[in-house]
Amino acid sequence: MTNVLVVRANNRPDGVSTSMYNAFIEEAAKNEALNVTTFDVFEENLEYFGQELFNAFGKAQNGEELTTREARSLEAFNKSREALTVADVVVFAFPLWNMTIPAALQSFIDYTYGAGYSFKYNEQGQLVSLMTDKKYVVLNARGGIYSTPETAPMDMSANYINLVIGGVYGMEKIGEVIIEGHASSKNDAQAIIAAGLDQVKELAKNLTVNA
Ligand SMILES: Cc1cc2nc3c(=O)[nH]c(=O)nc-3n(C[C@H](O)[C@H](O)[C@H](O)COP(=O)(O)O)c2cc1C
């Protein structure tokens, strides 16, 4: 059994990346080799990451009472890490909004990005990834085209997830579907989206083979 965590990072019912998430979930449910769990970063309503978390660590250790925000931050930290720890494969379904990822997904990254958990520094001060036994999948939608040499560096959505999850955490990417250009070429939009959703279903169907 492969434990698949599907991270949903869009609360727009009509979002294209929402459709990618739905298509993946629907097809993955038919794949008996997968044990699928989900983590909806909007529904989790994660407290912003900041000093509240560091206060919470200290106070919890000393048995002191936490403020509401400190308690919420500690809860977000625990929930995010518990979900990630047990996953063999992590599927990220997310949009490009305002050139980057939604803030709610950033919170999930903030709570799982940590020395001693997802990476460490060796004696030479170099970063060593600690999640090299895990795999990840990118399901991303972006209205414009960001796959040309000129526009690729402008994307801080898929590029960012690949940099953190692949580059820092060290997970191996085993699948990627990016639906793009549907906002900039309206005539082809439906065909572009349909082709991408077919790719998502194919990926879900064959996931254990790849994993
Ligand atoms: C709030 C918002 C911000 C967006 N910002 C951008 C952007 O900066 N560049 C772009 O090419 N498309 C942008 N888009 C279009 C999305 O990339 C496009 O709708 C894509 O399908 C991903 O969003 P979705 O999954 O919510 O549909 C934006 C869409 C929304 C709803």
The ligand as an SDF file (V2000), in Angstrom:
LIG
                    3D

 31 33  0  0  0  0  0  0  0  0999 V2000
   -6.6950   35.3950   -7.7390 C   0  0  0  0  0  0  0  0  0  0  0  0
   -6.1080   34.9760   -9.0640 C   0  0  0  0  0  0  0  0  0  0  0  0
   -4.8570   35.4460   -9.4190 C   0  0  0  0  0  0  0  0  0  0  0  0
   -4.2880   35.0750  -10.6420 C   0  0  0  0  0  0  0  0  0  0  0  0
   -3.0500   35.5380  -10.9930 N   0  0  0  0  0  0  0  0  0  0  0  0
   -2.5020   35.1570  -12.1720 C   0  0  0  0  0  0  0  0  0  0  0  0
   -1.1910   35.5830  -12.5510 C   0  0  0  0  0  0  0  0  0  0  0  0
   -0.5070   36.2810  -11.8290 O   0  0  0  0  0  0  0  0  0  0  0  0
   -0.7070   35.1840  -13.7480 N   0  0  0  0  0  0  0  0  0  0  0  0
   -1.4330   34.3730  -14.5860 C   0  0  0  0  0  0  0  0  0  0  0  0
   -0.9370   34.0120  -15.6640 O   0  0  0  0  0  0  0  0  0  0  0  0
   -2.6570   33.9290  -14.2500 N   0  0  0  0  0  0  0  0  0  0  0  0
   -3.1900   34.3030  -13.0670 C   0  0  0  0  0  0  0  0  0  0  0  0
   -4.4350   33.8480  -12.7040 N   0  0  0  0  0  0  0  0  0  0  0  0
   -5.0980   32.8530  -13.5560 C   0  0  0  0  0  0  0  0  0  0  0  0
   -4.8280   31.4810  -12.9710 C   0  0  0  0  0  0  0  0  0  0  0  0
   -3.4450   31.1680  -13.0840 O   0  0  0  0  0  0  0  0  0  0  0  0
   -5.6970   30.4460  -13.6520 C   0  0  0  0  0  0  0  0  0  0  0  0
   -7.0530   30.6800  -13.3080 O   0  0  0  0  0  0  0  0  0  0  0  0
   -5.2840   29.0180  -13.3400 C   0  0  0  0  0  0  0  0  0  0  0  0
   -6.2800   28.1410  -13.8190 O   0  0  0  0  0  0  0  0  0  0  0  0
   -5.0020   28.7240  -11.8730 C   0  0  0  0  0  0  0  0  0  0  0  0
   -6.0070   29.1720  -11.0030 O   0  0  0  0  0  0  0  0  0  0  0  0
   -7.2870   28.2830  -10.6600 P   0  0  0  0  0  0  0  0  0  0  0  0
   -6.8010   26.8950  -10.4100 O   0  0  0  0  0  0  0  0  0  0  0  0
   -7.9050   28.9630   -9.4860 O   0  0  0  0  0  0  0  0  0  0  0  0
   -8.1550   28.3400  -11.9130 O   0  0  0  0  0  0  0  0  0  0  0  0
   -5.0150   34.2270  -11.5130 C   0  0  0  0  0  0  0  0  0  0  0  0
   -6.2750   33.7510  -11.1170 C   0  0  0  0  0  0  0  0  0  0  0  0
   -6.8170   34.1120   -9.9210 C   0  0  0  0  0  0  0  0  0  0  0  0
   -8.1700   33.5750   -9.5070 C   0  0  0  0  0  0  0  0  0  0  0  0
  1  2  1  0
  2  3  1  0
  2 30  2  0
  3  4  2  0
  4  5  1  0
  4 28  1  0
  5  6  2  0
  6  7  1  0
  6 13  1  0
  7  8  2  0
  7  9  1  0
  9 10  1  0
 10 11  2  0
 10 12  1  0
 12 13  2  0
 13 14  1  0
 14 15  1  0
 14 28  1  0
 15 16  1  0
 16 17  1  0
 16 18  1  0
 18 19  1  0
 18 20  1  0
 20 21  1  0
 20 22  1  0
 22 23  1  0
 23 24  1  0
 24 25  2  0
 24 26  1  0
 24 27  1  0
 28 29  2  0
 29 30  1  0
 30 31  1  0
M  END
$$$$
